[in-house]
């Protein structure tokens, strides 16, 4: 997820779904937002995009390997003159491997987010536990598709990972599509 998308990530304790409107307060910007359900084009759960390893790191790794190869393939008598190649080669390879490891390990724990896309092109991003995000999408989609079955306001407590007063949630808090 790029920085612009992270800036749009909504920090809200609760989402309220009524027959025609989805409402939430964004704690980050201290604003209240109402989305008209008829203007929502999609609701989905997506993984955060992985950070790519910059080309400059790969170039640095190749240059470091080339410097080490030059040092290793030189005669014993020339090696004293090429100690700078050894030092720079080890440094470039070490830095490159450390950066690659940092990026790869960071990509393993990215998680997911919920995206609400509007017909006008705006998007709203929410984050929570991955399993709860799937429940949120199911409940919001059901409420959008079946406004008559939504008797009252469905409350999605993002901070407590609970869904209240939903026609899809049973007494255990599990989402049940059969209801």
N, C-alpha and C positions, 0 to 999 in steps of 0.2 A: 504494500500500500504506500503510495507516494505521500509526501508531506502534506500536500493540499487535501488529500482524502483523509489523512489523520486529523487535520484541522476540522474537517466536517463531521468527525465521529461524535455522535450525540451522547452526552453523559446525562442520563435520566434515571430517576428511581422508579418511574412508573409510566406505562403506556395505557391509555384508556381508549377502548374501541366501542363506539356506539353504532347505531344503524347506518349513519351516513358520514361519520367523522372519526378520525383517529387523532387523539390529542396527546401531547407530551410536553414537558418542560425540560429545557436544556440547562443543566446546572452550570455548564462552562460559559455560556453566553448570557445566562440569566434571562432567557426568553421563553415564551410559550408559543407552541406551534399547533395548528389544526390542519389536518390533511383531509380533504374531501375524498371519500372512498371512491367515488366515480372517476376521479382523476388519477388513481393509482394504476400503473401499467404492469408492475410486477413486484413480487416480494420473494426474496431468495436468501439462502445462506451461502456465503462464498468464503473460500480460504483467503487469508492475506497473501498478496503476491510475494513471491520469494525475492530476496535481494540478490542481484546478479553480481558476480565477481568482475570488477572492472578490468578492462583490457590492459590498463597500465600495470596491474599486478601480474598478469600473465607475461607481459613484456619484461618486467623486472625479474621474474623467475627465469625466463629464458636467458636474459643477459647474465644473471648470476651463474646459471649452469654453464654458459659459454666461458665465463671467466675461470670457473673451477676446472673445466676441461682443458683450457689453455695452460693452467698451472700444472695440472696432473700430467699432461702430455709433454711437458718441457723436459729437457735434460736436467740431470742433477745439478749441473754447474750453473744453469740459468735460473734455477728456482729461487736463489737468494734475491735476484733482481725482480722476480715476479711475486714477491710476498704481498704486494698491494693487490694483485689479482686474486690471491687466495683470500685475503681479508674482505675485499669488496664482494667477491663471489659468495662467501659464507654469509655475509651480512644481507645481501640481496635475496638469497635463497631463504634464509631464516625469516626475514620480514615477510616475504611472499607467502610462505607456508603459514605463518601466524595469522595473517590477514585472511587467507583462504579458510583456515580452520574456524576463525571467529565468525565469518559469514555463513559457512555451512552449518555450524552448530546453532547459530541464531535462526536459520531457516527451519530447523527441525521443530521448534516450539512456537510457531507463529499463531496458531489458533484460527478461528473463523469469526466472521461478522455477518449481521443481517443487513440487507440492502433493500430499501423501499424506493422503487423508481417511479417517478411521476410522468404523466403524459407530456408535460411541458419540458422534460429533460432534467429537472432537478432530481437529486438522489439524497436519501437520508440513510446514515450508517449507524448501526447499534452494535454494541458488543456485550457478550455475556458468555456463560458456559456453553460449549458447543451443543450438548444435548438439549439444553433449555432453548437455545436459538432455534433448533428444529421444531420444538413445541410452539414457540412464538410464531413461526412462519405458518405452521399448520392451523393454529387458532385464528390468526389474522386472515389467512386465505379463506378459511371456513366462514368467518364473519363477513368477508367481502362477498363471497358467493351466495351466502344464505342470510341476508339481512333480516328476514322475517323470523328466523329461529333464534336470533339474538334478542332475548326478552328484555334485558337491561344492559347496562354498561359492563363490558368485559374489562376487567382490570388485570393488567400484566405487571406484576411487581418484579422489576428487573433486579433490584438489589437483593430480594429474598428468593428469587427464582420460583415464584408462585404465580399461578393463573387463577383468578377468582371470577365466579359468575359467568363462566363460559359454557355454551351449550355442548362443547366437545370434551370438557374435563370432568372425569368422574371423581368420586369422593376421595380417592387416593392421590389425586393431583395428576393422574396420567391422562394423556390425550387419547381420546377414543373416537375414532372416525365413524363408528357405527351409530352413535347417538344422533 
